[in-house]
Amino acid sequence: MRVLLDTHALLWFLLADHKLSQRAQEMISDAETVVEISPASYWEIAIKISLGKYELPEPYAQFMERELMINDFSILPILPRHTALLTNLPFHHRDPFDRLLIAQSMAEVIPLVSCDQNFDAYAISRIW
């Protein structure tokens, strides 16, 4: 199975946070699962750190590079066909990072791992 992680799911997995659902934890940990990470997620994390809204246990670059590598996560590039969907995507969700994740999930036809129930208003499969 192939999945795309929402930013909070990525962080909660990497930091072993109990807020991550058991189902999501198992799916992400399963060696058969291809876990995709959008640049939107690590961009959002970097912005929140720069604004003082979030802190990591070590410097951002060191943490992200190591964790993406040791967990064998794949980067899902942001492609024009992903952003094209944004031109007509209804505004059920206003967060620009989440909207991009939704568009990538739709374009790639892969589930999005997220606790955000607002995603259910879109034609995607949400796993939590």
ABEGO torsion letter per residue (X at the ends): XBBBBBAAAAAAAAAGBAABBAAAAAAAABAABBBBBBAAAAAAAAAAAAAGABBBABBAAAAAAAAAAAAGBBBBBBBAAAAAAAAABBBABABAAAAAAAAAAAAAGBBBBBABAAAAABBBBBBX
